[in-house]
Amino acid sequence: MARRRLGFWQRFAVWLIKPVMTLWTRRTWRGQEHLGGDGGVIIVANHISHADPLVSAHFIYDSGRWPQFLGKASVFRVPVVGWIVHRCRQIPVERGSADAVRSLDALVAALDEGGAVVIYPEGTTTREPELWPMKAKTGAARLALATGAPVVPVVMWGPERIFDPRTSRVNLRPRIPVTVVAGDPIDLGRWADAPPTRATLEEMTDTIMLRLRDMLAEIRGGTPPPLWERPVGSSVRHEQQGDLA
């Protein structure tokens, strides 16, 4: 990354967060070469902990890219905080049909400018009891279909030791082991000219999530289960992101 291209608030965020993460984690990074270059890229990641954005941002930054996360638009309207988040080139996502279209336009613009857009397809931390990936929303597939940008899978294991969503416990001890691995871009070419029907988007999404699941199994070991599905009638609170599905 050409450091001169970073603005003051981006540099400030690095100065504030990276030393903390360097002390807090003992890192195993692999596959960072898949994030190289200057073109737009969609990074899809599994979501196991509220600590994921910190860990993945550290990994992506060390790969030479500036991570651009999706955040609830309401955060961007908070005085001072919203201004700083905006200056750090994060992307607001609105919920609702008309607003979601505007959010998609903002994501397309970020990719056109060569951004590294990070999406957690599940939209929230996984509810699978052992933290395996679950069935996901279709926003990442929709963005890939609209832009043709490469979709790079990133999986991590270890952030759940920092904050475990099943117990809501934070672990503040230093040098917690975390592993993050980026893989080859996911081959979605068979859908390149397909209309964005629900069936197409769901097929693409399942392909993305199965790739993440299998990559995670290589880190964790063991046999991964089928993608977990929410019980009928249940609802999942959106935590980090808006819903583009």
Solvent accessible surface area in square Angstrom, and as a share of the most:
residue,aa,sasa,rsa
1,M,65,0.29
2,A,28,0.22
3,R,105,0.38
4,R,202,0.74
5,R,153,0.56
6,L,13,0.06
7,G,34,0.33
8,F,139,0.58
9,W,63,0.22
10,Q,6,0.02
11,R,108,0.39
12,F,75,0.31
13,A,22,0.17
14,V,31,0.18
15,W,175,0.61
16,L,93,0.46
17,I,66,0.33
18,K,68,0.29
19,P,76,0.48
20,V,79,0.45
21,M,2,0.01
22,T,59,0.34
23,L,123,0.61
24,W,42,0.15
25,T,1,0.01
26,R,114,0.42
27,R,81,0.30
28,T,60,0.35
29,W,52,0.18
30,R,118,0.43
31,G,16,0.15
32,Q,45,0.20
33,E,129,0.58
34,H,53,0.24
35,L,1,0.01
36,G,46,0.45
37,G,55,0.53
38,D,107,0.55
39,G,49,0.47
40,G,17,0.16
41,V,7,0.04
42,I,0,0.00
43,I,1,0.00
44,V,0,0.00
45,A,0,0.00
46,N,1,0.01
47,H,1,0.00
48,I,1,0.01
49,S,0,0.00
50,H,76,0.34
51,A,7,0.05
52,D,0,0.00
53,P,31,0.19
54,L,65,0.33
55,V,1,0.01
56,S,1,0.01
57,A,25,0.19
58,H,13,0.06
59,F,0,0.00
60,I,0,0.00
61,Y,21,0.08
62,D,55,0.28
63,S,19,0.12
64,G,20,0.20
65,R,17,0.06
66,W,30,0.10
67,P,8,0.05
68,Q,11,0.05
69,F,33,0.14
70,L,10,0.05
71,G,16,0.16
72,K,65,0.28
73,A,7,0.05
74,S,59,0.38
75,V,62,0.36
76,F,35,0.14
77,R,159,0.58
78,V,68,0.39
79,P,112,0.70
80,V,107,0.62
81,V,75,0.43
82,G,1,0.01
83,W,136,0.48
84,I,50,0.25
85,V,36,0.21
86,H,111,0.50
87,R,129,0.47
88,C,13,0.08
89,R,93,0.34
90,Q,34,0.15
91,I,9,0.05
92,P,48,0.30
93,V,3,0.02
94,E,51,0.23
95,R,135,0.49
96,G,49,0.47
97,S,100,0.64
98,A,66,0.51
99,D,39,0.20
100,A,19,0.14
101,V,92,0.53
102,R,142,0.52
103,S,3,0.02
104,L,34,0.17
105,D,86,0.45
106,A,40,0.31
107,L,0,0.00
108,V,40,0.23
109,A,47,0.36
110,A,9,0.07
111,L,10,0.05
112,D,114,0.59
113,E,134,0.60
114,G,20,0.19
115,G,4,0.03
116,A,1,0.01
117,V,0,0.00
118,V,1,0.01
119,I,7,0.04
120,Y,5,0.02
121,P,5,0.03
122,E,1,0.01
123,G,6,0.06
124,T,1,0.01
125,T,2,0.01
126,T,6,0.03
127,R,88,0.32
128,E,17,0.07
129,P,84,0.53
130,E,97,0.43
131,L,2,0.01
132,W,19,0.07
133,P,3,0.02
134,M,0,0.00
135,K,66,0.28
136,A,20,0.16
137,K,62,0.26
138,T,3,0.01
139,G,8,0.08
140,A,2,0.02
141,A,1,0.01
142,R,67,0.24
143,L,0,0.00
144,A,8,0.06
145,L,33,0.17
146,A,64,0.49
147,T,44,0.26
148,G,66,0.63
149,A,16,0.12
150,P,63,0.40
151,V,3,0.02
152,V,2,0.01
153,P,0,0.00
154,V,0,0.00
155,V,0,0.00
156,M,0,0.00
157,W,50,0.18
158,G,1,0.01
159,P,0,0.00
160,E,13,0.06
161,R,111,0.41
162,I,3,0.01
163,F,35,0.15
164,D,26,0.13
165,P,35,0.22
166,R,123,0.45
167,T,75,0.44
168,S,78,0.51
169,R,181,0.66
170,V,85,0.49
171,N,46,0.24
172,L,141,0.70
173,R,122,0.44
174,P,75,0.47
175,R,129,0.47
176,I,0,0.00
177,P,33,0.21
178,V,2,0.01
179,T,27,0.16
180,V,0,0.00
181,V,22,0.13
182,A,4,0.03
183,G,9,0.09
184,D,82,0.42
185,P,66,0.41
186,I,14,0.07
187,D,107,0.55
188,L,22,0.11
189,G,48,0.46
190,R,175,0.64
191,W,21,0.07
192,A,69,0.53
193,D,144,0.75
194,A,29,0.22
195,P,87,0.55
196,P,84,0.53
197,T,65,0.38
198,R,135,0.49
199,A,63,0.49
200,T,16,0.09
201,L,2,0.01
202,E,80,0.36
203,E,92,0.41
204,M,3,0.01
205,T,4,0.03
206,D,41,0.21
207,T,36,0.21
208,I,1,0.01
209,M,0,0.00
210,L,70,0.35
211,R,70,0.26
212,L,0,0.00
213,R,44,0.16
214,D,62,0.32
215,M,18,0.08
216,L,0,0.00
217,A,14,0.11
218,E,142,0.64
219,I,38,0.19
220,R,65,0.24
221,G,40,0.38
222,G,68,0.65
223,T,127,0.74
224,P,31,0.19
225,P,41,0.26
226,P,110,0.69
227,L,22,0.11
228,W,65,0.23
229,E,114,0.51
230,R,65,0.24
231,P,83,0.52
232,V,160,0.92
233,G,84,0.80
234,S,56,0.36
235,S,107,0.69
236,V,28,0.16
237,R,161,0.59
238,H,23,0.10
239,E,29,0.13
240,Q,47,0.21
241,Q,7,0.03
242,G,8,0.07
243,D,33,0.17
244,L,16,0.08
245,A,42,0.33
